[in-house]
Amino acid sequence: MNPFEVLRRPIVTEKSTLLQERGRYVFQVARSANKVQIKEAVEGAFNVKVVAVNIVNLRTKPKRMGTRMVEARPWKKAVVTLKPGDKIVIFEGA
């Protein structure tokens, strides 16, 4: 799998922004990706050293659309811990 197919998008929430201060970054990743592929993709895309990768498989809650119930696709989230001193700039000017 191509490293740029592994990382889908960064997750930017209040909690993930607080984690960035401790050198942890959160990404939505491909469902078929494993920890080794995620580590190689982050190191290749951002030129940083990854210390640890934690993965969470997320299910979705059913949502009501009129009279019927629908569910979005489940997705995978990765929390990547970088070597102290390394950082990823997600926002311009940050």
C-alpha positions in Angstrom: 0.0 0.0 0.0 1.3 3.4 -1.0 2.2 5.5 2.1 0.0 8.3 0.9 -3.0 6.0 0.7 -2.5 5.0 4.4 -3.0 8.5 5.9 -6.5 9.9 5.0 -6.7 13.1 7.0 -5.6 14.6 10.3 -8.2 14.7 13.0 -8.5 18.3 14.4 -10.5 18.4 17.5 -10.0 20.0 20.9 -8.7 16.8 22.4 -6.3 16.1 19.5 -5.0 19.7 19.7 -4.1 19.2 23.4 -2.3 15.9 22.5 -0.2 17.8 20.0 1.4 19.7 22.8 2.7 16.3 24.1 4.0 15.2 20.7 1.0 13.1 19.7 -0.9 13.5 16.5 -4.2 11.9 15.4 -5.0 10.7 11.9 -7.8 8.9 10.1 -6.1 6.0 8.3 -7.1 3.3 5.9 -9.0 0.5 7.5 -6.6 -2.1 6.1 -3.5 -0.3 7.4 -1.4 -1.8 10.3 0.9 -0.1 12.8 4.0 -0.6 10.7 2.5 0.9 7.6 1.2 3.9 9.5 4.6 4.5 11.1 6.3 4.3 7.7 3.7 6.6 6.1 4.1 9.3 8.8 7.9 9.1 8.8 7.9 9.4 4.9 5.4 12.1 4.6 6.6 14.4 7.4 10.3 13.5 7.9 9.9 12.8 11.6 10.8 9.9 13.9 7.8 7.9 15.2 8.2 6.3 18.6 4.8 4.6 19.0 1.5 4.1 17.1 -1.8 3.3 18.8 -4.9 2.3 16.7 -8.6 2.6 17.5 -11.3 1.0 15.3 -14.4 3.1 15.5 -17.9 2.0 14.9 -20.6 4.6 14.0 -23.8 5.2 15.8 -27.1 4.8 13.9 -28.5 8.1 12.7 -32.1 8.9 11.9 -32.8 10.2 8.4 -36.5 10.8 8.3 -38.2 7.5 9.1 -35.2 5.3 8.4 -32.0 4.5 10.3 -28.7 4.7 8.5 -25.1 4.2 9.6 -21.9 5.7 8.2 -19.0 3.5 7.5 -16.7 2.5 10.4 -13.3 4.0 10.3 -9.8 3.6 11.9 -8.0 6.3 13.9 -4.3 6.3 14.7 -2.6 8.2 17.5 1.1 8.7 16.5 3.7 9.6 19.2 6.8 11.4 17.9 10.3 11.6 19.2 10.8 14.5 21.6 11.7 17.6 19.6 9.9 16.5 16.4 6.7 18.1 15.3 4.2 18.2 12.5 2.8 21.5 11.3 -0.9 20.8 10.6 -2.0 24.5 10.4 -0.1 27.1 8.4 1.6 29.6 10.7 1.5 27.3 13.7 
